[in-house]
Amino acid sequence: MRQVVLDTETTGINPSEGHRIIEIGCLEIENRRLTGRSFHCYLQPDRDIEAEAIAVHGITPEFLADKPRFKDIATEFMDFIRGSELIIHNAAFDIGFINHEFRLLDESFETVANECQVLDTLALARQKHPAQKNNLNALARRYGADHRQRTYHGALLDSEILADVYLAMTGGQVGLSLHEDSDADGTGQETIQRLPSSRKKLKVVLASAEEIAAHELRLNAIDKASGSSCIWRQEKLASLL
């Protein structure tokens, strides 16, 4: 599966008030590996940036004065994300802005969801860690992805952090430590061990006919002893229905 971890920075919090995207950062994941492919750009919004937003991301109008506009990168950006599953933290915010930008170029544009699947890691985190802080900073601490030094938020850096968090949160490429070091939320910390993208794919070894037959004999014995309550048989039957 091809996935794209995505983050944006904006001039404010509401596109309906005319706020615009000023930075896009994307990282590509295939088969749970960062491929090294990315998409990153700063954008000239043709409007002021709210002071509260600058306090978060540190991007000023002066810095953006010579940067391209969204229309200049729209095709390249869509080509990069099209057909992928977008991994976004608080997806409604970023998707709302992206949809707004495309509609400014083409009023008939529907939604990014027509071109991509969208996975919201904030919703996923709330399911896994109810009643706890689940912003990106809290998750980075919880999953050991807060080792990068940063003064401001940035779309590409936050995408890299989110990629580590997502892979850890979904059970891959991590080592779990449940000893004394825990974050402020009272959860054990998982330390990320990123594997090199150049590593060989794991070899898939299928069971032989003899092994399958022996397995069926064992299930028959369990089923008989449990009064036809063998859970593996039940799960197999449910998968066929």
C-alpha positions in Angstrom: 0.0 0.0 0.0 1.2 3.5 -0.9 0.7 6.0 1.9 1.6 9.7 2.1 2.1 11.4 5.5 0.9 15.0 5.1 1.0 18.2 7.0 0.3 21.9 6.2 0.9 25.3 7.7 -1.6 28.1 7.1 -2.2 31.8 7.6 -4.9 31.1 10.1 -7.4 28.5 11.2 -10.4 28.9 9.0 -10.3 28.8 5.2 -13.9 30.2 5.0 -12.4 33.4 6.4 -9.9 33.6 3.5 -7.0 31.9 5.1 -4.6 30.0 2.9 -2.0 27.3 2.9 1.6 28.5 3.1 3.5 25.2 3.5 2.9 21.6 2.5 5.1 18.7 3.6 4.6 15.1 2.4 6.5 11.9 2.9 5.9 8.7 1.1 5.5 5.3 2.8 5.3 2.0 0.9 4.9 -1.3 2.7 5.5 0.5 6.1 8.8 1.9 4.9 9.7 5.5 4.3 10.8 5.5 0.6 12.8 8.8 0.7 10.4 10.4 -1.7 8.8 13.7 -0.5 6.9 16.7 -1.6 7.6 20.0 0.0 6.9 23.7 -0.8 6.3 27.1 0.7 3.5 29.1 -0.8 2.8 32.8 -1.3 -0.7 33.3 0.1 -1.4 36.9 -1.2 -2.7 37.9 2.3 -1.5 38.6 5.8 -0.6 35.9 8.2 -2.1 36.0 11.7 0.3 36.7 14.5 -0.9 33.6 16.4 -0.1 31.5 13.4 3.4 33.0 13.0 4.0 32.2 16.7 3.3 28.5 15.9 5.2 28.0 12.6 7.5 31.0 12.4 6.8 31.6 8.7 6.6 35.3 7.9 5.2 37.2 4.8 8.7 38.5 4.1 10.0 34.9 3.8 7.1 34.0 1.4 7.4 37.0 -0.8 9.2 35.2 -3.6 7.6 31.8 -3.2 5.2 30.2 -5.7 1.4 30.3 -5.4 -0.8 27.2 -5.0 -1.8 27.3 -8.6 1.9 26.8 -9.6 2.3 23.6 -7.7 -1.3 22.2 -7.7 -0.8 19.6 -10.5 2.5 18.3 -9.1 1.0 18.1 -5.6 -2.1 16.2 -6.8 0.1 13.9 -8.8 2.1 13.1 -5.7 -0.9 12.3 -3.5 -3.3 10.8 -6.0 -4.3 7.2 -5.3 -2.6 7.1 -1.9 -3.8 6.8 1.6 -3.2 10.1 3.3 -2.0 9.9 6.9 -2.9 13.2 8.6 -3.2 14.3 12.2 -6.5 16.2 12.6 -7.3 15.5 9.0 -10.4 17.7 8.9 -8.2 20.8 9.2 -5.7 20.0 6.5 -8.2 18.4 4.1 -10.5 21.5 4.5 -7.7 23.8 3.5 -6.6 21.6 0.6 -10.1 21.3 -0.7 -10.5 25.1 -0.4 -7.3 25.7 -2.4 -8.4 23.4 -5.2 -11.8 25.0 -5.4 -10.3 28.4 -5.8 -8.7 27.1 -8.9 -11.7 25.1 -10.1 -15.1 25.6 -8.6 -16.2 22.1 -9.9 -13.5 20.4 -7.8 -15.2 18.0 -5.3 -12.9 16.8 -2.5 -9.5 15.2 -2.0 -11.3 12.2 -0.7 -12.3 11.4 -4.3 -8.7 11.1 -5.2 -7.3 9.5 -2.0 -8.2 7.6 1.1 -7.7 9.6 4.4 -6.6 8.2 7.7 -6.9 10.6 10.7 -4.2 9.7 13.3 -5.9 12.0 15.8 -9.1 9.8 15.7 -6.9 6.7 15.8 -5.0 8.0 18.8 -8.2 8.8 20.7 -9.4 5.3 20.2 -6.1 3.9 21.5 -5.5 6.4 24.3 -8.9 7.7 25.5 -9.0 10.5 28.1 -5.3 11.3 27.4 -3.6 14.1 25.4 -3.3 13.1 21.8 -1.8 16.1 20.1 1.3 15.4 18.0 3.6 16.5 20.7 2.1 14.2 23.3 2.1 11.3 20.9 5.7 12.0 20.0 6.7 11.8 23.6 4.6 8.7 24.2 6.1 6.8 21.2 9.7 8.1 21.6 9.6 10.3 18.5 10.3 13.6 20.2 14.1 13.5 19.7 14.2 16.2 17.1 15.0 19.7 18.2 12.5 22.2 16.9 11.6 25.7 17.9 8.6 26.0 15.6 6.2 23.6 13.9 7.0 22.9 10.2 5.0 20.9 7.7 7.9 18.6 6.6 9.3 18.1 10.1 5.9 17.4 11.5 5.3 14.9 8.7 8.5 13.1 9.7 7.5 13.0 13.3 4.0 11.8 12.4 5.4 9.1 10.2 7.3 7.7 13.2 4.3 8.0 15.4 1.9 6.4 13.0 4.3 3.4 12.4 4.7 3.0 16.2 1.0 3.5 16.9 0.0 0.8 14.4 2.4 -1.7 15.7 5.4 -1.6 13.4 9.1 -0.8 13.8 9.1 -0.3 17.5 10.4 -1.8 20.7 8.1 -1.5 23.7 9.5 -0.6 27.1 7.1 -0.7 30.1 9.6 0.1 32.8 9.9 3.3 34.9 10.1 5.8 32.1 6.7 7.0 31.2 5.3 10.3 29.8 3.1 12.8 31.6 0.0 10.9 30.5 1.1 7.9 32.6 1.7 5.5 29.7 4.7 3.4 28.9 7.1 4.8 26.3 7.8 3.0 23.1 11.2 3.6 21.5 11.2 3.8 17.8 13.8 1.7 15.9 13.5 2.8 12.3 14.7 0.0 10.0 16.7 1.0 6.8 14.6 1.3 3.7 17.2 -0.8 1.9 16.7 -3.9 4.0 15.5 -7.0 2.2 11.9 -8.0 2.3 11.0 -10.8 4.7 10.6 -14.2 3.1 7.1 -15.6 3.3 7.2 -19.4 4.1 3.9 -21.1 3.5 2.9 -24.2 5.4 3.4 -27.6 3.7 0.6 -30.0 3.0 1.8 -32.2 5.8 1.9 -29.3 8.3 -1.7 -28.2 7.2 -2.9 -31.8 7.8 -1.3 -32.0 11.2 -2.8 -28.6 12.1 -6.3 -29.9 11.1 -5.8 -33.0 13.3 -4.9 -30.8 16.2 -8.0 -28.6 15.6 -10.2 -31.7 15.4 -8.9 -32.8 18.8 -9.5 -29.4 20.4 -12.9 -29.1 18.9 -13.9 -32.5 20.3 -12.6 -31.8 23.7 -14.3 -28.4 23.9 -17.7 -29.5 22.7 -17.4 -28.0 19.2 -16.1 -24.7 20.7 -12.7 -24.5 19.0 -12.2 -20.7 18.6 -9.9 -21.1 15.5 -12.6 -23.0 13.7 -15.2 -20.3 14.6 -12.9 -17.5 13.4 -12.3 -19.5 10.1 -16.0 -20.0 9.6 -16.7 -16.3 10.3 -14.1 -15.3 7.7 -16.0 -17.4 5.1 -19.4 -15.9 5.8 
